[in-house]
Amino acid sequence: MKVLVTGGAGYIGSATVVQLLEAGHRVVVFDNLCQGHRAALHPEAALFEGDLLDRAAVDRVMAEYAPEGILHFASHTLVGESMERPFLYLDDNVRAGLNLLESAAEHGVRRFILSSTANLFGLHDRIPIDESAPVVPGSPYGESKHLLERILHWMDDRFGMRYAALRYFNACGAVSPDLGEDHDPETHLIPLVLQVALGQREHVTIFGDDYDTPDGTCVRDYVHVYDLARAHVLALQALDRGSRTYNLGNGRGFSVREVIEAAREVTGHPIPAVLGPRRPGDPAVLVAASDRIRGELGWEPRYTEMRDILESAWRWHQAHPRGYGDR
């Protein structure tokens, strides 16, 4: 089918575009390139440069390309920033999504995939976290995704727009040495650790070592970007059987210290680490239960070992020590 991918020049969006094309779909990327990269665009995907806050631009891409399905990645995504600038997230993220959904409904689009988040669950004592866990967003960023999930319920109810909300845990890794993770600012643990190995940072900071975990540091579920992209393609193909919500994770947790130690082994660099204070709101453990998508769609993560995840990311960072170089 013809698929519109918002944020298709970003980290997870660009990886998903590759798999959509490999599956035989035709892809149009809608991106303002504020966080995405031209170099991450697949040459077989059309690009419509625009902003989702510009409703006229959204209507133009709908009229020009007539997509049959939409994958929505474009978003402000920094949890910490959302705590400091809540209206940027509660306004822009939601308004951009509303523009996209209203235009999609008017143009007869009946398939929609939302890039959602594990931040819907905030501080949680139920581990692993499945789809029935209570939603208590941990930040305005998480709240913006929760609001979009609720809006999608009504899109299905009122317009027959079948949707999938995919709630990621920690996206990581690289699909190839030419397609990887390049954020500014960078806030994710794995690229920060690898930047230390490259000599671009003096050390990595461990935010607290007194959590109720085996080594005192936070434990997170790291899911490879290839596996996330695969889940999007499977979900898109399943929408004829109805709307659905899935938690996406590796299914096992790795502590901050475990990630750093594995990175030392993979890179051969010492990677100094210093202890910092806890960050407000950081839960001790976040691990996904992905049984539902495994059972319903046959999704199985290819990358489950931290060493394999790090090796893929390290190849990207070695090939692109300055990222895509387009900032």
C-alpha positions as CSV (number, residue, x, y, z in Angstrom):
1,M,0.0,0.0,0.0
2,K,1.0,3.7,-0.2
3,V,2.2,4.7,3.3
4,L,2.9,8.1,4.8
5,V,5.6,8.1,7.4
6,T,5.8,11.3,9.6
7,G,9.3,11.7,11.0
8,G,10.6,9.2,8.5
9,A,14.0,10.9,8.5
10,G,14.4,10.3,12.2
11,Y,16.0,7.4,14.1
12,I,13.2,4.9,14.3
13,G,11.2,6.3,11.4
14,S,14.1,5.9,8.9
15,A,14.7,2.3,10.0
16,T,11.0,1.5,9.6
17,V,11.0,3.1,6.1
18,V,13.6,0.6,5.0
19,Q,11.5,-2.4,6.1
20,L,8.3,-0.9,4.6
21,L,10.0,-0.7,1.2
22,E,11.4,-4.2,1.6
23,A,7.9,-5.4,2.2
24,G,6.8,-3.9,-1.1
25,H,5.0,-0.7,0.2
26,R,5.4,2.7,-1.4
27,V,6.6,5.3,1.1
28,V,6.2,9.0,1.4
29,V,8.1,10.7,4.2
30,F,6.7,13.9,5.9
31,D,9.4,15.6,7.9
32,N,10.5,19.1,8.8
33,L,14.1,17.8,9.3
34,C,14.4,19.6,12.6
35,Q,15.4,16.3,14.3
36,G,15.6,14.1,11.2
37,H,18.4,13.9,8.7
38,R,18.4,14.0,4.9
39,A,21.2,11.4,4.9
40,A,18.9,9.0,6.7
41,L,16.2,9.2,4.0
42,H,15.9,6.1,1.8
43,P,16.4,7.0,-1.9
44,E,13.3,5.1,-2.9
45,A,11.1,7.1,-0.5
46,A,9.5,10.4,-1.6
47,L,10.1,13.4,0.7
48,F,7.5,16.0,1.5
49,E,9.2,18.6,3.7
50,G,6.7,20.2,6.0
51,D,5.5,20.7,9.6
52,L,2.5,18.9,11.1
53,L,1.6,22.2,12.9
54,D,0.9,23.6,9.4
55,R,-2.5,22.1,8.6
56,A,-2.4,23.3,5.0
57,A,0.8,21.4,4.5
58,V,-0.7,18.3,6.0
59,D,-3.7,18.6,3.6
60,R,-1.4,19.0,0.7
61,V,0.5,15.8,1.3
62,M,-2.8,14.0,1.8
63,A,-4.2,15.3,-1.5
64,E,-1.0,14.8,-3.5
65,Y,0.0,11.3,-2.4
66,A,-3.4,9.8,-1.2
67,P,-1.9,7.5,1.4
68,E,-3.7,4.4,2.5
69,G,-1.9,4.1,5.8
70,I,0.0,6.4,8.2
71,L,2.9,5.7,10.6
72,H,3.3,8.6,13.0
73,F,6.8,9.1,14.5
74,A,7.2,12.9,14.4
75,S,7.2,14.3,17.9
76,H,9.0,16.1,20.6
77,T,10.5,13.2,22.6
78,L,12.6,14.3,25.5
79,V,11.2,13.4,28.8
80,G,13.3,15.8,30.8
81,E,12.6,18.7,28.5
82,S,8.9,18.0,28.8
83,M,9.1,18.4,32.5
84,E,10.7,21.9,32.0
85,R,8.5,22.9,29.0
86,P,5.2,21.0,29.5
87,F,3.2,23.1,27.0
88,L,5.6,22.4,24.2
89,Y,4.6,18.8,24.6
90,L,1.0,19.0,25.7
91,D,0.3,21.6,22.9
92,D,2.6,20.8,20.0
93,N,2.6,17.0,20.2
94,V,-1.2,16.8,20.5
95,R,-2.0,19.6,18.1
96,A,0.3,18.0,15.4
97,G,-1.4,14.7,16.0
98,L,-4.8,16.2,15.7
99,N,-3.9,18.0,12.5
100,L,-2.7,14.7,11.0
101,L,-5.7,12.7,12.2
102,E,-8.4,15.2,11.2
103,S,-6.8,15.5,7.7
104,A,-6.5,11.7,7.5
105,A,-10.1,11.2,8.4
106,E,-11.2,13.7,5.8
107,H,-9.1,12.0,3.1
108,G,-10.4,8.5,3.9
109,V,-7.3,7.1,5.5
110,R,-8.3,4.0,7.5
111,R,-5.0,2.7,8.9
112,F,-2.8,4.5,11.5
113,I,0.2,3.4,13.6
114,L,1.2,5.6,16.6
115,S,4.7,5.7,17.9
116,S,3.8,5.7,21.6
117,T,6.0,5.2,24.7
118,A,6.7,3.2,27.9
119,N,6.6,6.6,29.7
120,L,2.9,6.0,29.9
121,F,3.6,3.9,32.9
122,G,5.8,6.3,35.0
123,L,6.8,4.8,38.4
124,H,5.5,1.3,38.4
125,D,5.8,-1.7,40.8
126,R,4.3,-4.2,38.4
127,I,7.2,-5.8,36.4
128,P,7.2,-6.8,33.6
129,I,4.6,-4.3,32.4
130,D,1.9,-5.6,30.1
131,E,-0.8,-3.7,28.2
132,S,-3.3,-4.0,31.0
133,A,-1.1,-2.1,33.5
134,P,-2.6,1.2,34.7
135,V,-1.6,4.2,32.6
136,V,-0.1,6.9,34.8
137,P,2.1,9.0,32.5
138,G,5.5,9.9,34.0
139,S,5.8,13.2,32.2
140,P,4.1,15.7,29.9
141,Y,5.7,13.8,27.1
142,G,4.0,10.5,28.2
143,E,0.8,12.4,28.7
144,S,0.9,13.7,25.2
145,K,1.1,10.1,23.9
146,H,-1.7,9.0,26.2
147,L,-3.9,11.8,24.8
148,L,-3.2,10.7,21.3
149,E,-4.0,7.1,22.2
150,R,-7.4,8.2,23.5
151,I,-8.1,10.3,20.4
152,L,-7.3,7.2,18.3
153,H,-10.0,5.3,20.2
154,W,-12.5,7.9,18.9
155,M,-11.1,7.8,15.4
156,D,-11.9,4.2,15.3
157,D,-15.3,4.6,16.9
158,R,-16.4,7.5,14.6
159,F,-14.5,7.0,11.4
160,G,-13.5,3.3,11.3
161,M,-9.9,4.3,11.4
162,R,-8.1,1.1,12.6
163,Y,-5.0,1.9,14.6
164,A,-2.1,0.3,16.5
165,A,-0.5,2.1,19.5
166,L,3.1,0.7,19.9
167,R,4.5,1.5,23.3
168,Y,8.3,1.4,23.1
169,F,10.7,0.8,25.9
170,N,14.3,1.9,25.2
171,A,15.1,2.0,21.5
172,C,18.7,1.3,20.7
173,G,21.2,-0.1,18.2
174,A,21.7,0.5,14.5
175,V,20.2,-1.3,11.5
176,S,23.4,-0.8,9.5
177,P,26.7,1.1,9.6
178,D,25.0,3.7,7.5
179,L,21.7,4.1,9.5
180,G,21.9,4.8,13.2
181,E,21.2,7.1,16.1
182,D,22.1,10.8,15.9
183,H,20.3,13.2,18.3
184,D,21.1,16.7,19.4
185,P,21.1,16.9,22.3
186,E,21.9,13.2,23.0
187,T,20.2,11.8,26.1
188,H,20.2,8.0,25.6
189,L,22.6,5.9,27.5
190,I,24.1,3.7,24.8
191,P,25.2,6.5,22.4
192,L,26.5,8.5,25.4
193,V,28.6,5.6,26.5
194,L,29.9,5.1,23.0
195,Q,30.7,8.8,22.7
196,V,33.0,8.3,25.7
197,A,34.7,5.4,23.9
198,L,35.2,7.7,20.9
199,G,36.9,10.3,23.1
200,Q,34.0,12.8,22.6
201,R,33.1,12.8,26.3
202,E,35.3,12.4,29.3
203,H,33.0,10.1,31.2
204,V,29.5,8.8,31.4
205,T,27.3,9.7,34.5
206,I,25.5,7.1,36.5
207,F,22.4,8.8,38.0
208,G,22.1,7.0,41.3
209,D,23.5,3.6,42.6
210,D,21.2,3.1,45.5
211,Y,18.1,1.7,43.7
212,D,16.5,-1.7,44.7
213,T,18.3,-3.6,41.9
214,P,21.1,-6.2,41.9
215,D,23.9,-3.5,41.4
216,G,22.0,-0.5,42.6
217,T,21.6,1.1,39.2
218,C,18.4,1.5,37.2
219,V,17.4,-1.4,35.0
220,R,15.8,-0.9,31.6
221,D,14.5,-2.9,28.7
222,Y,16.5,-2.2,25.5
223,V,14.8,-3.1,22.3
224,H,16.7,-2.9,19.0
225,V,15.5,-0.4,16.4
226,Y,15.4,-3.2,13.8
227,D,13.0,-5.1,16.0
228,L,10.9,-2.0,16.5
229,A,10.7,-1.4,12.8
230,R,9.6,-5.0,12.2
231,A,6.8,-4.6,14.7
232,H,5.5,-1.6,12.8
233,V,5.3,-3.5,9.5
234,L,3.6,-6.4,11.2
235,A,1.1,-4.1,13.0
236,L,0.2,-2.3,9.7
237,Q,-0.5,-5.6,8.0
238,A,-2.7,-6.7,10.9
239,L,-5.1,-3.7,11.0
240,D,-7.6,-5.4,8.8
241,R,-8.3,-7.5,11.9
242,G,-9.0,-4.5,14.1
243,S,-7.2,-1.9,16.3
244,R,-4.7,-3.0,18.8
245,T,-2.2,-1.8,21.5
246,Y,1.2,-3.4,22.1
247,N,4.0,-3.0,24.6
248,L,7.4,-3.5,22.8
249,G,10.5,-4.6,24.6
250,N,13.3,-7.1,24.7
251,G,11.6,-8.8,27.6
252,R,14.6,-8.6,29.9
253,G,16.3,-5.8,31.7
254,F,19.9,-4.5,31.8
255,S,21.3,-2.2,34.5
256,V,23.2,0.9,33.7
257,R,26.4,-0.7,35.0
258,E,25.8,-3.8,32.8
259,V,25.5,-1.6,29.7
260,I,28.7,0.3,30.6
261,E,30.6,-2.9,31.2
262,A,29.4,-4.5,28.0
263,A,30.4,-1.4,26.1
264,R,33.9,-1.6,27.6
265,E,34.2,-5.2,26.2
266,V,32.8,-4.3,22.8
267,T,34.8,-1.2,22.2
268,G,38.0,-2.1,24.1
269,H,38.0,1.3,25.8
270,P,37.9,1.9,29.6
271,I,34.9,4.3,29.5
272,P,35.2,6.1,32.8
273,A,31.9,6.4,34.8
274,V,31.2,8.9,37.6
275,L,28.4,8.8,40.1
276,G,25.7,11.5,40.0
277,P,22.5,12.1,42.0
278,R,19.3,10.4,41.2
279,R,17.1,12.0,38.5
280,P,13.6,12.9,39.8
281,G,11.0,10.4,38.6
282,D,13.4,7.6,37.5
283,P,11.9,4.2,38.3
284,A,14.2,1.5,39.5
285,V,13.1,-1.0,36.9
286,L,11.2,-0.8,33.6
287,V,10.8,-4.0,31.6
288,A,8.1,-4.8,29.1
289,A,5.9,-7.9,28.8
290,S,5.5,-8.3,25.0
291,D,3.6,-11.5,25.1
292,R,0.6,-10.0,23.3
293,I,2.4,-9.0,20.1
294,R,4.4,-12.2,20.1
295,G,1.2,-14.3,20.3
296,E,-0.9,-12.3,17.9
297,L,1.6,-11.2,15.3
298,G,4.5,-13.7,15.7
299,W,6.9,-10.8,16.5
300,E,10.2,-12.0,18.0
301,P,13.1,-9.7,18.7
302,R,16.2,-10.6,16.8
303,Y,18.5,-8.7,19.1
304,T,18.2,-9.8,22.8
305,E,21.8,-9.7,24.0
306,M,23.3,-6.4,25.1
307,R,26.6,-7.2,23.4
308,D,24.9,-7.7,20.0
309,I,23.0,-4.4,20.4
310,L,26.2,-2.5,21.3
311,E,28.1,-4.0,18.4
312,S,25.6,-2.8,15.9
313,A,25.6,0.7,17.5
314,W,29.4,0.8,17.7
315,R,29.7,0.0,14.0
316,W,27.5,3.0,13.3
317,H,29.4,5.4,15.7
318,Q,32.8,4.3,14.3
319,A,31.6,5.0,10.7
320,H,29.9,8.2,11.7
321,P,31.7,9.7,14.7
322,R,30.0,13.1,14.0
323,G,26.7,11.5,13.2
324,Y,25.2,12.4,9.9
325,G,27.2,15.6,9.8
326,D,24.2,17.8,8.7
327,R,23.7,19.9,11.8
